[in-house]
Amino acid sequence: MEQIQEAGLKIGHGPSEMNVQTWHHDADGNLLEHTEQQNQITNAALAALAAAINGTTAMDFKYMGLGTGSTSGGSAPAAGNTTLVAETSVSGLARVLLSGGERTNIDNGSGVLCKMSWDHTFTNGGTSTAITEAGLFSASSSGTMLSRVAIGPATVANGSTYRILWTITLASA
């Protein structure tokens, strides 16, 4: 993961973290898989963050989408991504407006950490779908993609759930 450091803000290695945890349960509630991996912050998100700091725009990343696109052969998460490869519209797995989101500021003695997290459980109400990617967005369709992660594949059957906890921690330098 590339580290970006300018004017006392680090995004990347060290105390800064960008990770996604997933939990896949069958229709009976049995845990099928739990994963944790790093995710990619996009160039468009960095531009939106700069514009928000500048006061020229307000950007609120409060939508989460899942996709079924291939993450191999050049489609792996990259800073230049602006969309998921193939966002799904299957009932219960389509892009959602996240309720809340959490932000915590922590002074760890060597700087301030700002931890942001988004948590959502999708319940498949349609056909069995192999989930391979997820993203955070600024709008209910299109919009700016904050971050993208390759996951699974996790085949989410009708009635089963797929929970994603997305965490981004920013640290002062």
GIPE-V803174 format. One record per helix or strand of 3 or more residues. SS is the DSSP state (helix for helix, strand for strand). FROM is the first residue (numbers start at 1). TO is the last residue. If there is no record, write none. Layout:
{{SS	FROM	TO} {SS	FROM	TO}}
//
This chain:
{{strand	4	6} {strand	9	11} {strand	17	25} {strand	31	38} {helix	43	54} {strand	63	67} {strand	102	107} {strand	112	123} {strand	129	137} {strand	145	156} {strand	161	172}}
//
